[in-house]
Amino acid sequence: MKQKIYWFGLLSCYGALFLLGFIEVYKAPIYPQILDYFSVTPSKGSTFFFLSTFSALLMTLSGSLWVKRVRVISGLGLFVAFMGVGSILSGVSGYYHSFPTLILGSFIFGMGAGGCMVLINVAIPLFVPQDLARQGYCGLHSTYGVASILSPLIPALSYKYHFDWEGGFYLFGVLAAVILLYIYVGLFRRKRRHQTGGGDFDPSAYRENSKRDKEPKEWWIAIGGGLIVSAYNGSEHILASRLVLFLDARGGPWAVEADVLLSIFFGLLCIGRIFFTFILLRGSAFIWLIISFVSTAVVFLLGYWVNPLWLPVCGLTLSYLFPYTMEWLTRSSRNPPFTVSFSLGMGGVFLIFAHALVGWLDENYGIQTAIYIVPVFLLAGIVFCTLVAFIERLVKSR
């Protein structure tokens, strides 16, 4: 167990996820411009999102095969490079007016994003003491929240200084280069310090222990984590992606304020994660996961039945759910590379089906009925947490 925070590794992880969030969120507001610029239909243009999601899913599902074979921080640098190259290719596609180049950039970015998500969630316990793991994960995922708030400002700045949508992608390429430089300069300095007999270089922070290859695949942890991640993904992503549509359908002043309420949702999600980076919730992870699912369901129903102003508060009640799930996965498993990658992959596959299901419900019954799927996912999350906690108790009692 580490006795102190390994800041170089921790900041490398934080920087990588910040970059990922910046690029991922940036793609949504410029999507209409991309369709217009390349004169493509929405069905063809959707490959811009689909291929990055698909390649990221490939990386998460295969994570148990490659994560043990890479050095953690230098591997993280590789995935940052993938995200940077993908971003630059996306920008270059505008210069050459080449839609295939844009799609290639999206695919490469997705590979970097998927690899990054697996590696950083496996790496956090290497860089912080066990009693700070929950706060380390909250701090990690708060960087995505900060990026999601700042990223929509980029298009506005681009227009102000007479740059088109390509300018943001070039900016992210430069940001990737800065993070990459920080990682590899830091690695070089610490390696030299270690060779001279000084410094705090820790080999375990750079490569998974080879004995991990012999560790069993704990399927009950991987599947349990996948079910919890799926319930979280389904509730958080569906609420965030359909909130504006739901408020538009409700009409009145809520339709006018829909974008504002969505921004408050993401703001509270980010603020919550920053808050829980400094405030530790002690006790069983499952208790807090169940509290998060229950409180979010209550707040959602208040927003649906009483006043839509409650809906953004779901961001706050959900804020620590995913970080605490990752903390439980890495703490409970003897083979974190397998359990984390399988759970993330399972959650990603489920999200694809969840979006398709909500789309079908919306088309046939309307968004005000379709959005009821959110509390259904939250209820499922409570059941999954209770079931996995029961299984964990049985396993420990043997």
C-alpha positions in Angstrom: 0.0 0.0 0.0 1.3 3.5 -0.9 1.8 5.8 2.0 1.6 9.0 0.0 0.1 10.5 -3.1 2.1 10.0 -6.2 1.4 13.3 -7.8 3.1 12.9 -11.1 1.0 9.8 -11.9 -2.2 11.3 -10.5 -1.9 14.5 -12.5 -1.1 12.6 -15.7 -4.4 10.7 -15.3 -6.3 14.0 -14.5 -4.8 15.7 -17.6 -5.7 12.8 -19.9 -9.4 12.7 -18.8 -9.6 16.5 -19.0 -8.5 16.3 -22.6 -11.0 13.5 -23.3 -13.9 15.5 -21.9 -12.9 18.6 -23.8 -12.9 16.9 -27.2 -16.0 14.7 -26.5 -18.2 17.5 -25.4 -17.0 19.9 -28.1 -18.3 17.6 -30.9 -22.0 18.1 -29.9 -22.4 21.9 -30.5 -20.5 21.9 -33.8 -22.3 18.8 -35.2 -24.8 20.9 -37.2 -22.0 22.9 -38.8 -20.2 19.7 -39.8 -23.4 18.4 -41.5 -23.7 21.7 -43.4 -20.0 22.0 -44.2 -19.7 18.5 -45.7 -23.3 18.5 -47.1 -24.1 15.1 -45.6 -27.4 13.7 -44.3 -27.9 13.2 -40.5 -27.7 9.4 -41.0 -24.3 9.6 -42.7 -23.1 12.3 -40.4 -24.0 10.2 -37.3 -20.9 8.0 -38.2 -18.9 10.9 -36.7 -20.2 9.9 -33.3 -20.8 6.2 -33.9 -17.3 5.3 -35.0 -15.7 7.0 -32.0 -18.1 5.2 -29.7 -17.5 1.9 -31.5 -13.7 2.1 -31.4 -13.8 3.2 -27.7 -16.0 0.2 -27.0 -13.5 -2.1 -28.7 -10.7 -0.8 -26.4 -12.7 -1.2 -23.2 -13.9 -4.7 -24.1 -10.4 -5.8 -25.0 -8.8 -4.0 -22.0 -8.1 -7.1 -20.1 -5.9 -8.3 -23.0 -3.6 -5.3 -23.3 -3.7 -3.3 -20.0 -1.4 -5.7 -18.2 1.1 -5.4 -21.1 1.7 -1.7 -21.0 3.4 0.6 -18.6 0.7 2.7 -17.0 2.0 6.2 -17.5 3.8 5.8 -20.8 0.7 3.8 -22.0 -1.4 6.8 -20.9 0.8 9.0 -23.0 0.2 6.8 -26.0 -3.6 7.2 -25.7 -3.2 10.9 -25.2 -1.3 10.9 -28.5 -4.1 9.0 -30.2 -6.7 11.5 -29.0 -4.4 14.4 -30.2 -3.9 12.8 -33.6 -7.6 12.1 -34.0 -8.4 15.7 -33.1 -5.9 17.1 -35.6 -7.1 14.8 -38.3 -10.6 16.0 -37.6 -9.4 19.6 -38.0 -7.4 18.8 -41.2 -10.6 17.3 -42.7 -12.0 20.8 -42.9 -9.0 22.1 -44.7 -9.2 19.4 -47.3 -13.0 19.2 -47.3 -12.7 15.4 -46.7 -15.4 13.7 -44.7 -13.5 10.3 -44.7 -10.6 12.1 -43.0 -13.0 13.4 -40.3 -14.3 9.8 -39.8 -10.8 8.5 -39.5 -10.0 11.1 -36.9 -13.1 10.2 -35.0 -12.2 6.5 -35.0 -8.6 7.2 -33.8 -9.9 9.5 -31.1 -12.2 6.8 -29.9 -9.4 4.3 -29.6 -7.5 6.8 -27.4 -10.6 7.7 -25.4 -11.5 4.0 -24.7 -7.9 3.1 -23.8 -7.6 6.1 -21.6 -10.8 5.3 -19.6 -9.6 1.8 -18.8 -6.1 2.8 -17.9 -6.9 5.7 -15.6 -9.5 3.8 -13.7 -7.1 0.9 -13.1 -4.2 3.3 -12.3 -5.7 5.5 -9.5 -5.1 2.9 -6.7 -1.4 2.9 -7.7 -1.1 6.6 -7.1 -3.1 7.3 -3.9 -3.3 5.5 -0.5 -6.2 3.1 -0.2 -8.0 5.4 2.3 -8.0 8.2 -0.3 -9.1 6.1 -3.3 -12.7 7.4 -3.3 -11.5 11.0 -3.2 -9.0 10.2 -5.9 -11.7 8.8 -8.2 -14.0 11.8 -7.5 -11.2 14.2 -8.3 -10.4 12.3 -11.5 -13.9 12.4 -12.9 -14.5 16.0 -11.8 -11.9 16.9 -14.5 -14.4 15.6 -17.1 -17.0 17.8 -15.5 -14.8 20.9 -15.7 -14.0 20.2 -19.3 -17.7 19.7 -20.1 -18.4 23.2 -18.8 -15.5 24.9 -20.5 -15.7 23.1 -23.9 -18.9 24.8 -25.2 -17.1 28.1 -24.8 -14.6 27.1 -27.5 -17.0 27.5 -30.5 -18.0 31.0 -29.3 -14.3 32.0 -29.0 -13.6 30.5 -32.4 -16.4 32.7 -34.0 -15.1 35.8 -32.2 -11.6 35.3 -33.6 -12.8 34.2 -37.0 -12.0 30.5 -36.8 -14.3 27.8 -38.1 -15.1 24.6 -36.2 -11.7 23.2 -37.2 -10.0 25.6 -34.9 -11.2 23.8 -31.8 -9.7 20.5 -33.0 -6.3 22.2 -33.6 -6.5 23.7 -30.1 -7.1 20.2 -28.6 -4.2 18.8 -30.6 -1.9 21.5 -29.0 -3.3 20.6 -25.6 -2.6 16.9 -26.2 1.0 17.8 -27.1 1.4 19.8 -23.9 0.0 16.8 -21.8 2.2 14.4 -23.7 5.3 16.6 -23.1 4.5 16.7 -19.3 4.2 12.9 -19.2 7.3 12.0 -21.1 9.5 14.7 -19.6 8.3 13.5 -16.1 9.1 9.9 -17.0 12.6 10.8 -18.2 13.4 12.8 -15.1 12.1 10.2 -12.7 13.9 7.4 -14.5 17.2 9.3 -14.3 16.7 10.0 -10.6 15.9 6.3 -10.0 19.1 5.2 -11.8 21.2 7.5 -9.6 19.6 6.0 -6.5 17.3 8.9 -5.5 13.8 10.1 -6.0 10.5 8.4 -5.5 10.3 6.4 -8.7 8.0 3.4 -8.1 8.1 0.7 -10.8 4.7 -0.7 -9.8 3.3 2.7 -10.9 4.5 2.1 -14.4 3.7 -1.5 -15.2 1.2 -3.9 -13.8 2.8 -6.7 -11.7 3.4 -9.7 -13.9 1.8 -12.0 -11.3 -1.5 -10.3 -12.1 -1.6 -12.4 -15.3 -2.2 -15.4 -13.1 -5.0 -13.9 -11.1 -8.4 -15.4 -11.6 -11.1 -13.6 -13.5 -13.7 -12.8 -10.9 -16.8 -12.9 -13.0 -19.2 -12.0 -10.3 -17.4 -8.7 -9.6 -17.0 -7.9 -13.3 -20.7 -8.6 -14.1 -21.9 -6.9 -10.9 -19.9 -3.9 -11.7 -21.1 -3.9 -15.3 -24.7 -4.0 -14.1 -24.2 -1.1 -11.8 -22.3 0.9 -14.5 -25.1 0.1 -16.9 -27.8 1.4 -14.5 -25.7 4.6 -14.0 -25.1 5.1 -17.7 -28.7 4.5 -18.6 -30.1 7.0 -16.0 -27.4 9.7 -16.3 -27.0 9.7 -20.1 -30.7 9.3 -21.0 -31.6 12.1 -18.6 -28.9 14.5 -19.9 -29.6 13.7 -23.6 -33.4 14.0 -23.3 -33.9 16.7 -20.7 -34.2 19.5 -23.3 -36.7 17.4 -25.4 -38.7 16.6 -22.3 -39.0 20.3 -21.3 -39.7 21.4 -24.8 -42.6 18.9 -24.9 -43.9 20.2 -21.5 -43.9 23.7 -23.0 -44.4 27.0 -21.2 -41.5 28.7 -19.5 -39.7 25.4 -19.1 -39.1 25.1 -22.8 -37.4 28.5 -22.8 -35.2 27.6 -19.9 -34.4 24.1 -21.0 -30.8 24.8 -22.0 -30.2 26.6 -18.8 -31.5 23.7 -16.7 -29.3 21.3 -18.6 -26.2 23.5 -17.9 -27.2 23.5 -14.2 -27.4 19.7 -14.3 -23.8 19.4 -15.7 -22.6 22.1 -13.3 -24.0 20.3 -10.3 -22.5 17.0 -11.5 -19.1 18.7 -11.7 -19.5 20.6 -8.4 -20.6 17.3 -6.6 -17.5 15.5 -7.8 -15.2 18.3 -6.7 -16.9 18.5 -3.3 -16.5 14.7 -2.8 -12.9 15.0 -3.8 -12.3 16.8 -0.5 -15.1 15.2 1.6 -14.8 11.5 2.2 -18.1 9.5 2.7 -17.1 6.7 5.0 -18.7 3.3 5.2 -19.7 0.6 2.7 -19.5 1.7 -1.0 -22.8 -0.1 -1.6 -24.7 1.9 1.0 -23.6 5.1 -0.8 -24.4 3.7 -4.2 -27.9 2.8 -3.1 -28.3 6.2 -1.5 -27.3 7.8 -4.8 -29.8 5.7 -6.8 -32.6 6.3 -4.3 -32.1 10.1 -3.9 -31.8 10.5 -7.6 -35.1 8.7 -8.2 -36.8 10.8 -5.5 -35.4 14.1 -7.0 -36.4 13.0 -10.6 -39.9 12.2 -9.6 -40.2 15.6 -7.8 -39.0 17.2 -11.0 -41.5 15.3 -13.1 -44.5 15.6 -10.9 -43.9 18.8 -8.8 -41.5 21.3 -10.4 -38.9 20.8 -13.2 -36.4 22.8 -11.2 -35.7 19.6 -9.3 -34.4 17.8 -12.4 -31.0 19.5 -12.5 -30.4 18.4 -8.9 -30.1 14.8 -10.2 -26.6 15.9 -11.3 -25.6 16.4 -7.7 -27.1 13.1 -6.4 -25.5 11.2 -9.2 -22.1 12.9 -8.9 -20.3 10.3 -6.7 -22.0 7.2 -8.0 -19.6 6.3 -10.9 -16.3 7.2 -9.0 -17.4 5.1 -6.0 -18.3 2.2 -8.3 -14.8 2.3 -9.8 -13.3 2.5 -6.3 -15.3 -0.7 -5.3 -14.2 -2.5 -8.4 -10.5 -1.9 -8.0 -10.6 -2.5 -4.2 -12.6 -5.7 -4.3 -10.9 -7.4 -7.3 -7.6 -9.3 -7.4 -7.6 -8.6 -11.2 -8.7 -5.0 -11.6 -7.6 -4.8 -15.3 -10.2 -7.5 -16.2 -13.0 -6.3 -13.9 -12.7 -2.6 -14.8 -12.4 -3.1 -18.6 -15.3 -5.7 -18.6 -17.6 -3.5 -16.5 -16.9 -0.4 -18.7 -17.4 -2.4 -21.8 -20.7 -3.9 -20.5 -21.9 -0.4 -19.6 -21.0 0.9 -23.0 -22.9 -1.9 -24.8 -25.9 -1.4 -22.6 -25.9 2.4 -23.3 -26.3 1.7 -27.0 -29.4 -0.4 -26.4 -30.7 2.1 -23.8 -30.6 5.0 -26.4 -32.4 2.7 -29.0 -35.1 1.8 -26.4 -35.8 5.4 -25.5 -35.9 6.4 -29.1 -38.5 3.7 -29.8 -40.5 4.7 -26.7 -40.4 8.4 -27.7 -41.5 7.6 -31.3 -44.4 5.5 -30.1 -45.5 7.0 -26.8 -43.9 10.4 -26.6 -40.9 11.8 -24.6 -43.0 12.4 -21.5 -43.6 8.7 -21.2 -40.2 7.6 -22.6 -38.3 9.5 -20.0 -39.9 7.3 -17.3 -37.1 4.8 -18.3 -34.8 6.9 -16.1 -36.4 5.9 -12.7 -36.6 2.3 -14.1 -32.9 2.3 -14.5 -32.4 3.8 -11.1 -34.6 1.2 -9.5 -32.6 -1.5 -11.3 -29.4 0.0 -9.9 -30.8 -0.4 -6.4 -31.6 -4.0 -7.1 -28.1 -4.6 -8.6 -26.3 -3.0 -5.7 -28.3 -5.0 -3.1 -27.7 -8.3 -5.0 -23.9 -7.7 -5.5 -23.6 -6.7 -1.8 -25.3 -9.9 -0.8 -23.0 -12.0 -3.0 -19.9 -10.2 -1.7 -21.0 -11.0 1.9 -21.4 -14.7 0.9 -18.0 -14.8 -0.7 -16.3 -13.2 2.3 -18.0 -15.6 4.7 -16.5 -18.7 3.1 
